[in-house]
Amino acid sequence: MKRRDVLKKLRAAAKDAGQTYDEYELANHTGIRIGGTASTLGRHREIDDLTARKFFDQFANELGKGWWR
């Protein structure tokens, strides 16, 4: 999955859920904060599907279980 698609999907899901979405740049990663949950995503063009699912699962408390399906 492309990195931009991962970020686009997160942004849309946060908007649909009525959560705040904040994206900020760190040294080698991009920080994402949705509601009270924060995580980082590496700056690679392609994100492995398994890695993307695990990343999406980190925001399950804010967006609901299985929101990415």
Secondary structure, 3 states (H helix, E strand, C coil): CEHHHHHHHHHHHHHHHCCCEEEEECCCEEEEEECCEEEEEECCCECCHHHHHHHHHCCHHHHCCCCCC
